[in-house]
Amino acid sequence: MLWLALHFPRLAVEVFAADPPVAVVARQRVVVADEHAEAAGILPGMRLSSALGLAPGLTVRDLEPTRQRAALETLACWAGQFSPQLSLASTTELVLEIQGSLRLFGGLPRLLAQVRGEGAAQGFSLRLGLAPTPLAAQWLARAGVAPEASTAMGGIDDAALAALPVAVLDLAAADQRRLATLGLQRIGQLLALPASALARRFGPELAQQLARATGALPDLRPPFAFPEHFAQRLELPARVDHAAMLLFAARRLVMALAGWLQARAAGMRECQLELIHEDAEPSRLLLAFATATRDPERLLRVLRERLDRLSLTAPVVELQLSATTVETLPGHSAGLFGERGGEGIAPVVERLRARLGREAVHGLAVIAEHRPECATRATDWPQPGSGAAPVTGGARPLWLLPAPRALAEQRGRPQHDGPLRLLTRAERIESGWWDGGEGSGDQRRDYFVALSSRGAWLWVFRDSRGWWLHGHFA
């Protein structure tokens, strides 16, 4: 097994929408500080009074475990796309078993690059750790040891594990001070001591942690329970007056939604982004898709088109994204020789609808009808197997005129930019007597494929009234 730990060292402060520098405190001591506060010399454990002395403009927030837990669960929804075996490891960490996902993502380097890229795009500080056991992966992530620096594929990297500081252990502050008093600063020093001696001095927990990290004891983790319905909120750091500026913040919600859908092997055709205003009723933005999808890039493309054309009625202070229609969507099969399949025309249709409006772009469904003008109908989007089987007959043009156009006749030959040359025998279409004048009514026509003097292929017919042009071939 291969475990990937995702450690978010500044999650407690990044869940707040506040101008930097920011520090989160509990019992008048700094718990976490953002990078601007750390640059001013503010460190975890420092008294609040000392921190304010270093940075008088420091924004101070109280630690909110509930908000932090909600943010971690949102991140777990996003991380579900990388592995279904996922657990919340601590208040700031996730662990994923990724051995079975490596081939799907094109190997370990590509998977790690995608995790890093998407994590940064959501605005979170992220450290990764890689090891054959979840606890060892957590320790490596906490210490900032890059996965590329630990040769964890074949087993525990003893050298990397032994070099870790004892600060990565989940121990009480008093036990950490006792380790420092005894001169024990590295994990390797603890591994060299008898487990029984450690248990006598520090209780069984320390020895059990070491055993779980090295694989001597099993480390069972409860799986993360993905929510039954997706609805996530995000507070914005400041009032937003222009809709296009909401895309960066909405990306965090979109990535979580895509991961949630991936973990459930599901897709969606619609989702709703609610824009919560400061002094007005919420605005609701419905994002519709031509086919069921869980691709975050498709979601973001449609969202970008909608936001670029949206005028806000009032400043936005909070966002909420919810999935309104969810359906089963199995994964795509890989090609036999490594070829990649496409998504077809669906993404293009979605972008056109976002720009032009839903009613401006539609599909066509076939109807069992001989009359060409009645053989199709407009649909929201054609689904596989929708509509009736087409009526077989002769050649049919791609471009059918809205209404047949009368043609002149000279010496029995139809005229269109000169005389037309008939290339086929007559195809009789005689239909419509039953509809009582609805549609095009009772028709008796002889259709031909004709060639004009300019080389255009035309679809013409003759009835009791004369010759008519009905369509153009490509």
C-alpha positions in Angstrom: 0.0 0.0 0.0 1.1 3.6 -0.6 -0.3 6.4 1.5 -0.4 10.1 0.6 -0.8 12.5 3.4 -2.2 16.0 2.7 -1.2 18.4 5.5 -2.7 21.9 5.6 -0.5 23.8 8.1 -2.4 27.1 7.9 -6.0 25.7 7.6 -7.1 27.3 10.9 -6.3 30.8 9.5 -7.1 30.2 5.8 -10.7 29.4 6.6 -11.2 33.0 7.6 -11.9 35.8 5.1 -9.7 38.5 6.5 -7.0 40.9 5.3 -3.4 39.9 6.2 -1.6 39.7 8.5 -3.8 37.3 10.4 -3.3 35.1 13.4 -5.6 32.6 15.1 -5.4 32.5 18.9 -6.7 30.3 21.7 -6.3 31.2 25.4 -4.4 34.4 24.4 -1.7 32.5 22.5 -1.1 32.2 18.8 -2.1 28.9 17.3 -1.5 29.6 13.6 -0.3 32.7 11.7 -0.4 33.4 8.0 2.7 33.9 6.0 2.6 37.7 6.4 2.4 37.4 10.2 5.2 34.9 10.3 7.3 37.3 8.2 6.8 39.8 11.0 8.2 37.3 13.5 4.9 35.9 14.9 5.1 32.2 15.6 2.8 29.6 17.1 2.8 29.6 20.9 3.6 33.3 21.2 1.5 35.4 23.6 -1.1 37.6 21.9 0.4 40.7 23.5 3.8 40.0 22.0 2.3 39.3 18.6 0.5 42.7 18.6 3.7 44.3 19.6 5.4 42.9 16.5 2.5 43.7 14.2 0.1 46.4 15.5 -2.2 45.9 12.5 -2.5 42.2 13.1 -6.0 40.7 12.5 -6.8 38.4 15.3 -9.4 35.6 15.1 -10.4 33.0 17.7 -9.9 29.4 16.8 -13.1 27.9 15.4 -12.9 24.1 15.3 -16.3 23.8 13.7 -15.4 26.0 10.8 -12.0 24.3 10.4 -13.7 20.9 10.4 -16.2 22.0 7.7 -13.3 23.3 5.5 -11.4 20.0 5.9 -14.5 18.0 4.9 -14.8 20.2 1.8 -11.2 19.4 1.0 -12.0 15.7 1.5 -14.7 16.0 -1.1 -12.2 17.4 -3.5 -9.6 14.8 -2.7 -12.1 12.0 -3.3 -11.2 12.2 -7.0 -7.8 10.8 -6.3 -8.8 7.8 -4.2 -11.9 6.3 -2.7 -9.9 5.2 0.3 -9.7 8.5 2.2 -9.7 9.4 5.9 -9.6 12.5 8.0 -6.3 12.1 9.9 -6.4 15.1 12.2 -7.8 18.6 12.3 -5.5 19.6 9.5 -4.7 16.4 7.6 -6.1 13.9 5.1 -4.6 10.5 4.2 -5.3 8.7 0.9 -4.3 5.2 -0.2 -3.2 5.9 -3.8 -1.5 2.7 -4.9 -4.5 1.8 -7.1 -4.8 5.3 -8.6 -1.3 5.7 -10.0 -2.1 4.2 -13.4 -5.3 6.1 -13.7 -3.5 9.4 -13.2 -0.5 8.5 -15.4 2.0 7.7 -12.6 3.0 9.1 -9.3 4.7 12.3 -10.6 1.6 13.4 -12.5 -0.7 12.6 -9.5 1.4 14.6 -7.1 1.6 17.5 -9.6 -2.2 17.5 -9.9 -2.7 17.4 -6.2 -0.3 20.3 -5.7 -1.7 22.4 -8.5 -5.3 22.0 -7.5 -4.6 22.6 -3.9 -2.7 25.8 -4.7 -5.5 26.9 -7.0 -7.9 26.7 -4.1 -5.7 29.0 -2.0 -4.5 26.5 0.6 -1.0 26.0 1.9 -0.3 22.3 1.4 2.5 19.8 2.3 2.6 16.2 1.0 4.0 13.1 2.6 4.4 9.7 1.0 4.9 6.4 2.8 3.7 2.8 3.0 1.9 3.6 6.3 -0.5 6.5 6.9 1.1 7.7 10.1 4.6 7.8 8.5 3.1 9.8 5.6 1.7 12.2 8.1 5.0 12.6 9.8 6.8 13.3 6.6 4.2 15.9 5.5 4.4 17.7 8.9 8.2 17.8 8.6 8.0 19.1 5.0 9.9 16.2 3.4 8.8 16.2 -0.2 7.5 12.9 -1.5 10.1 12.9 -4.2 12.8 12.8 -1.5 11.4 9.6 0.2 11.9 6.3 -1.6 8.7 4.9 -0.2 7.6 2.7 -3.0 9.4 -0.4 -1.9 9.0 0.0 1.9 9.6 2.2 4.8 12.5 4.6 4.1 14.3 4.1 7.5 16.8 7.0 6.9 14.0 9.5 6.1 11.9 8.3 9.0 14.9 8.3 11.5 15.8 11.9 10.5 12.4 13.3 11.4 12.2 15.6 14.5 10.2 14.3 17.5 7.9 17.4 17.0 6.0 15.4 14.4 4.7 13.0 17.1 1.2 13.4 18.5 2.3 13.9 22.1 1.2 16.3 24.9 3.4 19.3 25.4 4.7 17.9 28.7 5.9 14.7 27.0 7.6 16.8 24.3 9.4 18.7 27.0 10.5 15.4 28.7 11.9 14.2 25.4 13.9 17.4 25.0 15.2 17.1 28.6 16.4 13.5 27.8 18.1 14.8 24.6 15.8 12.8 22.3 15.4 15.0 19.3 15.0 12.6 16.4 12.7 9.7 15.6 15.7 7.5 15.0 16.8 7.9 18.6 13.4 6.7 19.8 13.4 3.7 17.4 16.8 2.6 18.8 15.3 2.4 22.4 13.4 -0.7 23.6 9.7 -0.3 23.3 9.2 -1.5 26.9 11.4 1.3 28.2 9.5 4.0 26.2 6.2 2.6 27.5 7.4 2.8 31.1 8.5 6.4 30.8 5.9 7.8 28.4 3.0 5.3 28.5 2.0 2.9 25.7 0.9 5.6 23.2 4.4 6.6 22.1 5.5 3.0 21.5 2.3 2.3 19.6 2.8 5.4 17.4 6.3 4.2 16.5 4.9 0.7 15.8 2.1 2.0 13.5 4.5 4.2 11.6 6.9 1.4 10.9 4.2 -1.1 10.0 4.7 -3.3 13.1 1.1 -2.6 14.1 -1.9 -2.2 11.8 -3.1 1.4 11.5 -6.8 1.2 10.8 -8.4 4.5 9.7 -12.2 5.1 9.5 -13.2 6.0 6.0 -14.5 9.5 5.2 -18.3 9.4 4.8 -19.1 11.6 1.8 -22.2 13.6 2.2 -25.4 12.4 0.6 -26.1 15.8 -1.0 -23.6 18.4 -2.0 -24.1 22.0 -0.7 -21.1 24.0 0.4 -20.7 27.6 1.4 -17.7 29.9 1.2 -17.3 33.3 2.9 -15.4 35.8 0.7 -12.5 37.8 2.1 -14.1 41.1 1.0 -17.1 42.5 -0.8 -17.0 41.7 -4.5 -18.6 44.2 -6.9 -17.8 42.5 -10.2 -19.0 39.1 -11.1 -15.9 38.0 -13.0 -13.9 38.4 -9.8 -15.9 35.6 -8.2 -14.4 32.9 -10.3 -11.2 32.4 -8.1 -13.3 31.9 -5.0 -15.8 29.7 -6.7 -13.0 27.4 -7.9 -12.6 26.0 -4.4 -16.3 25.0 -4.4 -16.2 23.6 -7.9 -13.1 21.4 -7.2 -14.9 20.0 -4.1 -18.0 19.3 -6.1 -16.0 17.5 -8.8 -14.2 15.3 -6.3 -17.5 14.5 -4.5 -19.0 13.4 -7.9 -16.0 11.3 -8.7 -16.1 9.5 -5.4 -19.8 8.7 -5.9 -19.2 7.6 -9.6 -21.8 10.2 -10.5 -22.3 13.1 -12.8 -24.7 16.0 -13.0 -26.5 18.1 -15.6 -27.2 21.1 -13.5 -25.8 22.9 -10.4 -26.7 26.1 -8.8 -24.4 28.9 -7.5 -26.0 31.2 -5.1 -24.6 34.6 -4.7 -25.3 36.0 -1.2 -25.4 39.8 -1.1 -24.8 42.1 1.8 -28.1 44.1 1.6 -30.2 42.3 -1.0 -31.9 39.0 -1.8 -29.5 36.2 -3.0 -29.0 35.8 -6.7 -29.1 32.3 -8.2 -27.0 31.2 -11.1 -28.1 27.9 -12.8 -25.3 26.2 -14.6 -26.6 23.7 -17.2 -24.6 21.1 -19.1 -25.4 19.3 -22.3 -24.5 15.9 -20.9 -23.9 14.6 -17.4 -20.3 15.5 -16.3 -18.0 15.7 -13.3 -15.1 17.3 -15.1 -14.0 20.4 -13.2 -12.7 22.1 -16.3 -16.1 21.9 -18.0 -17.7 23.2 -14.8 -15.3 26.2 -14.7 -15.6 26.9 -18.4 -19.4 27.3 -18.2 -19.2 29.2 -14.9 -16.6 31.6 -16.4 -18.9 32.3 -19.4 -21.9 33.0 -17.1 -19.9 35.3 -14.7 -18.4 37.3 -17.6 -21.9 38.3 -18.7 -23.4 38.8 -15.3 -24.1 42.2 -13.8 -24.3 42.2 -10.0 -27.3 43.9 -8.3 -25.3 44.3 -5.1 -21.9 43.3 -3.7 -21.4 39.6 -3.0 -20.1 38.5 0.4 -20.6 34.7 0.3 -21.1 31.9 -2.2 -23.0 28.6 -2.0 -22.7 25.8 -4.6 -25.2 22.9 -4.6 -25.8 20.0 -7.0 -29.4 19.9 -8.1 -29.5 16.9 -10.3 -27.1 13.9 -9.9 -27.1 10.7 -11.8 -24.9 7.7 -12.2 -21.9 8.3 -14.5 -19.4 5.4 -14.9 -15.8 6.2 -15.8 -14.5 6.1 -19.4 -12.7 3.0 -20.6 -9.1 3.5 -21.6 -8.1 2.8 -25.2 -6.4 -0.5 -26.1 -3.4 1.2 -27.6 -3.3 4.3 -25.2 -5.5 6.5 -27.4 -7.6 9.1 -25.5 -11.3 9.6 -26.2 -12.9 12.9 -26.4 -16.0 14.4 -24.9 -17.6 15.1 -28.2 -19.5 18.3 -28.9 -21.0 18.7 -25.4 -18.5 21.2 -24.0 -19.0 23.4 -27.2 -22.8 23.3 -26.7 -22.4 24.3 -23.1 -20.3 27.3 -23.9 -22.6 28.4 -26.7 -25.6 28.2 -24.4 -23.7 30.1 -21.7 -23.1 32.9 -24.2 -26.2 32.9 -26.4 -28.8 31.5 -24.0 -30.3 28.1 -23.6 -33.1 28.5 -26.1 -30.6 29.5 -28.9 -28.9 26.1 -29.0 -30.8 22.9 -29.3 -30.5 19.4 -30.7 -32.6 17.5 -33.2 -34.5 14.2 -32.8 -35.7 12.0 -35.6 -39.4 11.4 -36.2 -40.8 8.5 -38.2 -42.2 10.7 -41.0 -41.6 10.7 -44.8 -42.1 14.4 -45.3 -38.7 16.0 -44.8 -40.0 19.2 -43.1 -41.8 17.0 -40.5 -39.1 14.3 -40.0 -37.2 16.1 -37.1 -38.1 18.1 -34.1 -36.1 20.4 -31.8 -35.0 18.9 -28.5 -33.1 20.2 -25.5 -30.2 17.9 -26.3 -30.2 14.5 -28.2 -29.7 11.5 -26.0 -28.5 8.1 -27.2 -31.6 6.2 -28.4 -33.9 9.2 -28.3 -36.4 9.7 -31.1 -37.7 7.2 -33.6 -35.7 5.3 -36.2 -35.2 7.5 -39.4 -37.3 6.6 -42.4 -35.1 5.1 -45.0 -35.1 6.5 -48.5 -32.8 8.3 -51.0 -30.2 10.9 -50.3 -31.0 13.6 -47.8 -29.3 17.1 -47.7 -27.9 18.4 -44.5 -29.4 21.9 -45.1 -33.1 21.9 -45.6 -34.7 25.2 -46.5 -37.4 26.6 -44.0 -39.9 26.4 -46.9 -39.5 25.1 -50.5 -38.6 27.8 -53.0 -40.3 27.8 -56.4 -38.1 27.3 -59.4 -38.6 28.4 -63.0 -39.1 25.8 -65.7 -37.9 26.0 -69.3 -38.6 23.2 -71.8 -39.5 20.9 -68.9 -36.2 21.5 -67.0 -36.0 23.3 -63.7 -33.8 26.4 -63.6 -31.5 27.6 -60.8 -28.5 29.7 -62.0 -29.2 28.0 -65.3 -30.7 24.7 -66.2 -30.3 21.9 -63.6 -29.1 18.4 -64.5 -31.0 15.6 -62.7 -28.7 13.0 -61.3 -31.1 10.5 -59.8 -34.4 8.9 -60.6 -37.5 10.2 -59.0 -38.2 9.3 -55.3 -41.9 9.6 -54.7 -42.9 10.9 -51.3 -46.7 10.7 -50.8 -47.7 11.3 -47.2 -49.7 13.5 -44.8 -53.2 12.8 -45.8 -54.2 11.9 -42.2 -53.2 15.1 -40.4 -56.1 17.2 -41.9 -53.9 20.1 -43.1 -51.7 20.2 -40.0 -47.9 20.4 -40.7 -47.5 20.4 -44.5 -50.7 18.5 -45.2 -51.2 15.9 -47.9 -48.2 15.8 -50.2 -47.4 14.0 -53.5 -43.8 14.9 -54.6 -41.1 13.4 -56.8 -37.7 14.3 -55.4 -34.4 14.4 -57.4 -30.8 15.2 -56.7 -29.8 17.9 -59.2 -26.5 19.6 -60.2 -26.4 23.3 -61.0 -24.2 25.0 -63.6 -22.0 26.2 -60.7 -21.4 22.7 -59.4 -23.9 22.9 -56.4 -25.7 19.7 -55.5 -29.4 20.5 -54.8 -32.4 18.6 -53.6 -35.5 19.5 -55.8 -38.9 18.1 -56.2 -41.9 18.4 -58.6 -45.5 18.4 -57.7 -48.7 19.4 -59.4 -47.7 23.1 -59.1 -44.2 22.8 -60.6 -40.6 22.6 -59.6 -39.3 23.4 -56.1 -35.9 23.7 -54.4 -36.0 22.1 -50.9 -32.4 21.7 -49.7 -28.6 22.0 -50.3 -26.1 19.2 -50.0 -22.7 20.0 -48.5 
